[in-house]
């Protein structure tokens, strides 16, 4: 249960504003800096790509396996930030004539999300220049946003909080610590992490505020249903992109599109994506604590039952984010 006072909440919003001003960065000056990607560079750490789980691939093929996923990783963040920014802009109206500190924090949040979308568009162009033709990402950001924004605000904020917490976990535990990654790729997610750290605080504040507005257990049940539907929608996207990325990888590597190894490639891509975009976030203690504070035991059991088919998707070495 949220017991923070209005003054406490205002102070937390104020701290995100102070941090936003202090760490503000520019795409060209601070991130790209005139650099490009190199086909010899590694993009994704093994603990995210799960490349070592395909021992029949040599080192070069494992590196390309991670490059394909790294390209999709950037595209996925650009995708989700479309609906995150739109939702936060919508929520800001609830503060227009209220807490002006909260309003400034959310306006900064949406401005930064727009910048992130532009960053990931720029990164896609740079990555395309160093990778073979044939990669496909046919998911419409606007269609996904329409689906997500059609759900209850409580569920959208839960998903948003989940995303922004796992993005931080990935950077801290895997990307930052990997010495063998592309310096540009690392810098993209270093600067992304800096601002997402503030966004997650605002997510928590707004999620708790929305939860307090729910008038009955039935409303929260409906919101939990929407969250489960959103997780199912995310998994549907991951399944489609895993098929596309596995097919692209096999084509570029000159491997047969069918057969035992092709199936292992597809299954490992899907496992990696479920790990990256769903399971790793659900294992984050901060997300678990926030969710547990807002739902009752039967609701938590329903969420866990919905997630159960995906819980296999952790690295073979364990649930830690490995380098």
N, C-alpha and C positions, 0 to 999 in steps of 0.2 A: 504494500500500500504506500502511495506517495504521501509523505508527511512534510515535505518542504513548504516553507512559507512563501508568500509572494515575494518578499524581500530576498529570500534565499535564491529563488528562481531568477530574479532580476540580476543578482550578482553573478550567477552562472552565465547568463546571456552576456553580461558585461565583459566577463573574462574571455569569451570567444571573440568579442569585438577587438579587445586589446591584442589577442594573439593574431587575429586576421590582419590587423594593421602591421604588426611586427614582422610577419613572415611573408607578406605579399610578394608574389613573384610574377615575372613576365615570361611568356612563352619563348620568345626569341632571345632575350637578354640572358635569362637564367637557366633555361632548360635546353633548347636545341643548340644555341650558340654556334650556328653554322655547320653543325655536324650532320653526318648521315650514318645509316646502318651498313654493316658489312656482312656478307654471307658467311664469313668465317666466325662471326660472333655468336655466342650463346645468348638466348633471350630469357628463357624460363629456367629457374632452378629445378633440380630433379625432384625435390619434394613436392612440387606443384605439377610438373609435367608427367611424373611417373615413368619417364623414359627408361630407367633401369629395369622396369618390369617387362621389357621386351629384349631379352638377352641376345636374340638372333640379329638385332640391329648392331652395326658397327658404330664407332664413335661419331662419325660424320652423319650417319642416319639418325642417331639419337639426338644430335644437335639440331638437325632439320625438323625432327619430330617436335622439339621444344620451340623452334622458330614458328612453326605453324600455329601452335597453341598460343605463343606470345602475341602473334598477330590478332588472333581471335580475342585474347585477353583485353587488348587495347580496344578492340571494336565493341566488346561487351560493356566495358565501362562507359564508352560513349553512348551506347544504347540505353543503359539504365539511367544515366544522368539526364536523359530527355524527360523521363517521367518524374524523377526526383526534383528537378528544378521546377517543373510545372506545378507539382504538388506543393512545394514550399511557397511558391509565388501565390498560390491559391490560399494557403493557410495564413499568409501574411496579412490578409484583409481582416482577420480576427484581432489583430493588434493595431489596426490603423488608428483607432480612437482610444487605444488603451496604453499598454506598456510600450513606450517608444524605444526603450533599450532593446526589448525583444524584437521589435520591428526592424531596427537597424541590424541586429544580428542575422535575422532571416533574409533581409535584403542583400546583405553581404554574402550569405550562403548561396542565394540564387545567382548572384553575379559570378561567384567563383565556379558554380556548376556550368554556367554558360562558357566560361573560359576553359574548363576541362573538356567540354564537348569540342571546342575548337582545337585544343591540344591533340585530342585523339584523332580528329580528322587529319591534322598535319602529320601525325605519326603514321597513320595508314598510308599516306602518300609516300613517305620515306621508306617504309617497310616494303611497299610494292615495288620500289625501284631496285631492291636487292634480292627479291625472291622470284622464282619462275612464275610464268603466267598459269592461270587455271584456278587460283584461289577464289572461293565464293563465300559471300556473307549476304544471304538474301533476306535477312530478317529486317522488317520495317520498324524503325524506331518509333514512328508515329502510331503504327498499329499496336505495337506492344504497349505504348503509353496509353492508348485508348482503352485497352483491356485492363491494365492495372488501375487507371484512374476511375474506372467504373466500379471499383470495389470500395468498401467502407474505408474511411480515413484511418481508423485504428489499424486495419490490416495493411494499408499502404505504408504507414509509418513503421509498423513492425518489420516489413520487408526492407524498407529503406535503412532502418537501424542495423539490421542484419548485414546488409551489403556493405555499409560503411565501416562496420566493425571488422568484417573479414578482410576488407581491403587493407586495413591497418595491420591486422595479424599477418597477412601475407608479406607485407613489406618488412615488418620488424623481424619476423622469424625466419624468412627465407631469402627475400630479395636483397635486403641490406647486407646480410652476412655472406652472400655468395661472391667470391672473389673472381669468378670466371665469367661473369655476365658482361654483356655489352655495356660500356659506360653510359651511353645515351639511354638505353633501356632502363638502367638503374636510376638515372637522374629523372626520367619521366615519373617514375613511381615514388621517388623520394619527394618530389615537389607535390605530387598528388596526395601523398600521405600527410604532408604537413597541413594541408587545408582540410582533408577529410577528418583529421583528428578533432577539429573544431565542429565539423558538421555532425559527427556522431553525438556530441554533447547536446546539440540543438535537437537532434532526432529524439533523444531520450526525454528531453524536457517537453517536447510537443506530443510525444506518444503518451507520456503520463498525463498531460493536460487533457488530451482527447479521451483517455480512459476515464478520467474523472467526470466527463460529460455524459458517459453512458448511463442511461436511466434505469436499466434493469438487467438481470442476468440473461434474459433472452436477447438483448441487444449485444451483449458480449459474446454469447454463443454464435450469433450471426456474424460478428466480426471475426471470430475464430474460424468459422466456416470459410469466410473470404480469404483469410490468411492461408488456409490449407489449399484453397483453389489457386491462389497466387503461386504457391510452391509447385503445385502441379503444372501451372503454366510455364514457370521457369524451367522445369524439367523437360517439358515438351520442346522448348527452344534448344536446350542442351542436346537432346536426342537428335534433332534435325541438324544442328551444327556439327555434332560429332560425326554424323554420316558424311557430311560434306568435307570435313577436314580429313577424315580417314581416307576418303576416295582421292582427294588431292595429294596427300602424302604418298599413297601407293602409286599413283600415276607418276609423280615426279621421281620416285625411287625406282621405277621400272619393275615393280612387284605385281604379281597377279592380283586382280581385283577381287578374287574369290579364293576360298581355301582356308586352311587352318591359320596361317600366319596373318592373312588379311582380316580374319575374324578377331584374332588377338589384337591387332592394331586398332580396329574399331572399338572393341570392348575396353581397351586401355584408354583411348581418347575419351570415351563416355565416362569411364570411372574417374579420370582426371577432372573432367568438367563437373561432375557431380561433387567431387571433393572440393574443387576450387569455389564453386558458386553456391553450393547448398550446405554440404556436410561440415566443412571447416568452420563456417559461421555458426552453425548450431552448437558446435563444441566450445565456442568462445565463452569463458566463464561470465564475462560481462553481459553478453546477450542472454545467457541462461538465467542469470539473476534477474535481469530486467523483465523477461517474459514471466518467470515464476512469480514475480511480485504483482502481476496484473491478471493472472488467470487462476482459476481454481483447479483442484486435482482432476476432476473429470475432463475439463477442457485441455489440460496438459496431456492427459492420456490420449485424447483424440489427436492432438498435434503429433505426439510421439508415434502413434500408430500410423499416421500418414507418412512420417519420415522413415519408418522402419525398413521399407524396401530399398532405401538409399544408403543405409548405414554401413553397407559393405564397402563403400567408396572411401577408403582411407589408404594411405601408402602401405605397402606390404610390410614395411619395417615398423609400422605403428602409426598412431594418430598424430604424432608431432609433425609440424611443418619442417621437413628436412631440407638441408642445403642441396 
